[in-house]
Amino acid sequence: MTASDLNLIKMSTDHYWIKRDTVVDKIIFKGRTFYNKFEKVNATLSQAIINQHIKGEITVAHSLISKNDQVENIVIDYNGRDPERFYHKTQLLLREEGFINFTAYKTRTEGHLHVYIHKGHTTLQEAIQLGKMISMKLAAKQPKQWRMFPNADMPEEYNILTLPIDVYSKERGASWSKHM
């Protein structure tokens, strides 16, 4: 995977999260207890750190929510058995809903996809609402084997995603629309 592939995500690089072997933090949020294994590092997410992650030496995650509660991407975190079928149905739904810029990435887990819907400067509440709408429409077509991010049911420390390992598929622009 190249640096330009990761630049499509438009992630905040002023900090990152690194996975530790032990629980770093205990978070109580909306009556639930979360045990966080990711530690926030207030340093620049450099290409060297990204390369260590891709090689499998460390596990690094990035925040989806910026300091001013803005979101650049709405993410579908798929963890099912049939990523090809899931991506095909998701791609059709996103096109139908007018989302023309999205990228699916592979993670270290086999069959696991992160579909980044590149929305641009969006408020956190709007991103959560769009995520719920997309999730409901996907759930009407197939069994639910995904989570949407950002998510209001989890604390901000859990609205992070590990960096992807490779590009699964990209969709840019409206070149497909002329065929409809």
C-alpha positions in Angstrom: 0.0 0.0 0.0 1.3 3.4 -0.9 1.2 6.7 1.0 -1.3 8.1 -1.6 -3.7 5.2 -0.8 -3.7 6.2 2.8 -4.1 9.9 1.9 -7.5 9.1 0.6 -8.6 8.7 4.2 -7.8 12.3 5.2 -7.0 11.2 8.8 -5.8 13.5 11.6 -2.1 13.0 11.9 -1.4 15.1 14.9 -1.9 12.1 17.1 -2.4 8.3 16.8 -3.3 5.3 19.0 -1.0 2.3 19.6 -2.2 -1.0 20.8 -0.7 -2.4 24.0 -0.7 -5.9 25.4 -2.5 -4.8 28.6 -5.5 -2.7 29.4 -4.4 1.0 29.3 -7.6 2.7 30.4 -11.0 1.8 31.9 -13.8 4.0 30.6 -17.4 4.1 31.9 -19.7 5.5 29.2 -23.5 5.4 29.3 -23.6 2.8 32.0 -21.2 0.5 30.2 -17.6 -0.3 31.1 -15.0 -0.3 28.3 -11.4 -1.6 28.7 -9.2 0.1 26.2 -6.0 -1.5 24.9 -5.1 1.5 22.7 -3.0 4.2 24.2 -3.2 7.7 22.7 0.2 9.0 21.5 0.4 12.8 21.1 2.9 12.8 18.4 2.8 13.0 14.6 1.7 9.9 12.7 4.7 9.6 10.4 5.3 7.3 7.4 7.8 5.4 9.5 5.1 4.5 12.1 2.7 3.6 9.3 5.4 1.3 7.7 5.9 -0.5 11.1 2.2 -1.1 11.2 2.0 -2.5 7.7 5.0 -4.8 8.5 3.0 -6.1 11.5 5.5 -4.8 14.1 3.0 -2.6 15.9 -0.8 -2.0 15.6 -1.7 1.6 15.0 -5.2 3.2 14.9 -6.4 6.7 13.9 -9.2 8.9 15.3 -12.3 9.4 13.2 -13.4 12.5 15.1 -11.3 15.7 14.9 -10.8 18.1 17.8 -13.7 20.3 16.7 -16.1 17.4 16.3 -15.8 17.2 12.6 -15.7 14.0 10.6 -14.1 13.4 7.2 -15.2 9.8 6.7 -18.1 7.6 7.7 -16.8 4.0 8.0 -18.5 0.7 7.7 -16.4 -1.9 9.7 -17.4 -5.2 8.1 -16.4 -8.4 9.9 -18.2 -11.2 8.1 -17.6 -14.2 6.0 -18.2 -12.9 2.5 -16.5 -9.6 1.8 -16.9 -9.8 -2.0 -20.7 -10.0 -1.7 -20.9 -7.4 1.1 -18.8 -4.9 -0.9 -20.9 -5.5 -4.1 -24.2 -4.8 -2.2 -22.6 -1.9 -0.3 -21.2 -0.3 -3.5 -24.6 -0.5 -5.2 -26.4 1.1 -2.2 -23.8 3.9 -1.8 -24.1 4.7 -5.5 -27.9 4.7 -5.2 -27.7 7.1 -2.2 -25.4 9.5 -4.0 -22.2 8.7 -2.3 -19.7 8.6 -5.2 -16.3 8.7 -3.3 -15.6 5.7 -1.2 -12.7 3.2 -0.7 -12.7 -0.3 0.8 -9.5 -1.3 2.6 -8.4 -4.7 3.8 -7.2 -5.2 7.4 -5.0 -7.8 9.0 -8.0 -10.0 9.8 -9.1 -12.2 6.9 -12.5 -11.2 5.5 -12.5 -7.9 7.4 -13.1 -4.7 5.4 -13.2 -1.0 6.3 -15.3 0.9 3.8 -14.5 4.6 4.1 -17.2 6.9 2.7 -15.4 10.2 2.0 -17.9 12.7 3.0 -15.7 15.8 3.8 -16.3 18.2 6.6 -19.3 16.8 8.3 -20.5 17.4 11.9 -20.3 14.5 14.2 -24.1 14.3 14.7 -24.7 14.4 10.9 -22.2 11.6 10.4 -23.8 9.5 13.0 -27.2 10.0 11.4 -25.9 9.2 7.9 -24.2 6.1 9.3 -27.5 4.9 10.9 -29.4 5.5 7.7 -26.8 3.5 5.6 -26.7 0.7 8.1 -30.5 0.4 8.1 -30.6 0.2 4.3 -27.8 -2.4 4.2 -29.6 -4.4 6.9 -32.6 -4.7 4.7 -30.5 -6.4 2.0 -28.3 -8.8 4.1 -27.5 -10.1 7.6 -25.9 -7.4 9.8 -22.2 -8.2 10.1 -20.8 -4.7 10.5 -20.6 -1.6 12.7 -20.8 2.0 11.7 -18.2 4.6 12.7 -18.5 7.2 14.2 -20.8 5.7 16.7 -22.7 7.5 19.5 -22.9 4.3 21.6 -19.2 4.3 22.2 -16.8 6.8 23.8 -14.6 9.0 21.7 -11.6 6.7 22.6 -13.4 3.8 20.8 -14.3 5.8 17.7 -10.9 4.8 16.3 -10.0 2.4 13.6 -6.8 0.5 12.9 -4.9 1.6 9.8 -5.6 -0.6 6.8 -3.1 -2.9 5.2 -4.1 -2.8 1.6 -6.7 -1.3 -0.8 -9.6 -3.6 -1.6 -11.4 -1.3 -4.1 -11.8 2.4 -4.9 -14.7 4.3 -6.2 -14.2 7.9 -7.4 -16.4 10.3 -9.3 -19.5 9.7 -11.3 -18.1 7.8 -14.2 -20.6 5.0 -13.6 -23.6 7.3 -13.8 -23.6 7.5 -17.6 -24.4 3.8 -17.7 -27.6 4.2 -15.7 
